[in-house]
Amino acid sequence: MKTVSQRHMNWYLANTERGVSMRELSRIAGVHCSSVSRAIRLVEDARGVDDSLPKVKGQPNGKPAPTPHSNTSSLPPLPLPLSTL
């Protein structure tokens, strides 16, 4: 299994916690959308077998998944700013 990088984790958190689309993440990072999609899938797969990865609100604990946010100013910051993704 491939290793999850901090970049992959940031994409995953931006997508799941903040509702940033994979397309937008790919534009910001300057990569193809499929690269972001594969990275997010890698994190999702790794979360199933690695308890050291952070838990995401609304995922495995049975609570509803978060909805996309139009105003992300009230959310806590990501580990790295989106511009460094």
Secondary structure, DSSP 8 states (H G I E B T S, - for coil): -----HHHHHHHHHHHHS---HHHHHHHHTS-HHHHHHHHHHHHHHHTT-TTS---TTSTTSS------S--TTS---SS-GGG-
